[in-house]
Amino acid sequence: MIPKLHYISQAATVALHLENIQKACSSGAELIQLDLEHILENERMTLATEVLKITSHFQTRLIIRSHYKIAVELKLDGVYLLPSDSSPTHVREQLHSWQSIGAAAHHLQDCEDLINSDVDYIVLGPFKNSTNDSIKALDLTAYSVLIETLKTETPLLAYGDITTADVNSLLDTGISGLVVSEAIQQDFNSIKTFNQLLGASSTGEMRHTF
């Protein structure tokens, strides 16, 4: 089953990544997405190895953004792909059979293409705001329309400046789960609140597994 809450560690340094991930795991995070964008290339494998030690201790799932070769070598739980990354079809051929693939989407066509590529889940957004002027944020109505139109069993998760106050209204759209970074990093205790709100929902269980 795909966890309903994904925490993205987006720190600028190795030390901060390790500190944040330790706190997230201690606070009950079920899945960590490791974003290596701000880490020097020659430090990425070492960092991922150290993070894996932490997540393994807590039995927390670990996926990596974009760098699927690291996921393969370290046998991580999976990989999360951006539109600029290699195609899910190509990456699937490189991964171990049990590793998962999640991918980002914004438009209906993005979702349909990813579903046809047999990804395990789709991260749909951004919600509320966007740092990219060419991408319009999705509101609750947009989520509802996309989910109703797609009628897919592939889990759809929301991301983008989401706080605990947004959870219930997002769940009402039919969304399967959330991908969160800033709200958790501001207060790692919020993981428990997110989990409680997500667990108390009437949303159906997600059928895909790692």
N, C-alpha and C positions, 0 to 999 in steps of 0.2 A: 504494500500500500504506500502511495506517495504521501508523506507527511503534509498536513494542512498548513504548517507554518515553516517557511524557509527564511533563515537569517543570512544576509549577505555581509561578509566581512570585507570592507572596502578601505582598510587602513593604508596609510602612506608609508609605513615602515614595517619591517619584519617584527620588531618588538611589540608594536601596537596590534598587529594582527594576532600574535600569540596571546597577548593580554586579553583582547576582546573575545577571542574564541574560547579561551579558558573560562571567562565570565559567562559567556553564552551557554556553554555546556553545563557549567555548574548551576545555571538558572533553569535548566530543563529543555534546552533547544534539542529538537529531534533531527534537524538537518542544517548543516552549514554549507553555504555556497562561498567558496574562496575566490575572491577577485584579485588577480595578481597585476592589475593594470599599472599600479604605481611602484611595483617592485622590480628592481634591476633583473635583467634576464639571467645573469649568473647566480642570482640568489633564489630563483623561483623554485627549483627542485628541492633545495635544502629547506625552504620554508614549508613547502607542501609536505615534506617528510615529517617535519616537526609538528605540523598541524595534525597530521594523521595519527601521531602518537597520542595527542590530546583527545581527539574524537574517538579513537579506539578505546581508550581508557573509560570514557563515558558511554560507550556504545552509541555514539551519535553518528549519523550518516554524514559523509563528506562528499560533496561534488565540487568540481572546479569549473570556473568560467573559461570557455574558449580553448584552453590548453589541453586538448584531449589526449595528446601523447603522454603527458604527465599522468592523466587519469589511467591510461593503459598500464604504464610502467609501475605505478604505485598501487594498482588495483583498487582505485577509489570507487565509490558507489555509482558515480556517473559524471556527466558533463552537462554544462548549460551553454547553449550556443546563441550568439548574437547574429543578426542578419548579415553582418560582415564576415562571419566565420565560415569555415567549410560547411558544405551542405550536410544535413542530418544523414542523408543516405550514404555519403562518403564516410562520415564519422562512424556510422553503425558498422561498417565493414571493418573498421580498425579496432573497435572496442571488444572486450570480452562479452560473451552472450548475455550475461546477467547484468551488465552495466546499463544504466538508464540514460536517456537523452531528454533534456528539456530544452525549449527554444522560445525566443522572444517573438511576439507578434503585436501588431497595432491595428491592422485592417482585417476585414472579413477574409479577403483573398489570402493574406498571410496565414491565417488560421487554417483555411482549406488546404493550402499547399503543405503545411506542416502535418496536418492529419493524414494527408496522402503519403507523406514521407515516414509515417509510422513512428512519430515521436511519442514519448511516454507521457508528456504533459506540456502544456503551453502556458507561458507567462504573458499575460495580456495587459497592456498599459501604454503609456503611464496614466495613472489616476491622479486627478487634481491638477498637477502641473508638469511641465517638461522643461529641461534645460536646452532642448533642441527646438528652435523657433519654427522649424518646418513640420514638427509633429504636434498635432493638437491633442491635448489631454482628453481622456475618456471620462465621461461622467457616469452616474449610475444608470441613466437611461441607455447610454451606449453599451454598457456591459449587458444590460437586460436584453437589448435587441440582438446583440451578437450571439449571446448564449442561446436565445430562443431560435435564432436563425440556424445556428450550427447543429443543434440537437445531437451533440457528440458525446460519446462516453469517455473521450480523452479529457482528463482533468484540465480545467482552465483556472489559473491562479492570477490574482491581481497584484500589481506592484505600482509604486509611485507615491511617496510621501504619505503612506498609510499609517494612521494612529489607531489606538484601541477604540476611539470614539467612532471610527468608520466601520468597524467589523460587522455589526449587525445589519447595517444598510447594504453593505457589499454582499453579505450572505443572502440577503433577500433577492438579489439579482440572479442567484443561482451559481455564483462563483464557488469553486471547490476549495480554494485556500488562498493564502497570502504570501508574498515575498516582501520582507521588510528589512531595512537597514537602519536608517537614522533614528527612528523612534525607539528601537531596541538599544542602540548604542548610547542614547541619552539616558536610558534606564533599563538595565538588563533584567531587573525584576518584572518589567512589563511582559517578558516572555510568558510568565505564568498567567497573566491576565489574558494575553492573546490566546494561549492554549485553552483556557477556560471558556472564552467566548466562542472559539472555533469548535470546541468539543461539545458545547451546549447547543449547537445548531442542529437543525433538522436536515441539513444537507446530506445527501446520500454518500456512503463511503466510496472512496475512489478505488477503482478496480485494478489499476495498473500496479505492478510491483517492481521493486528493485531486484 
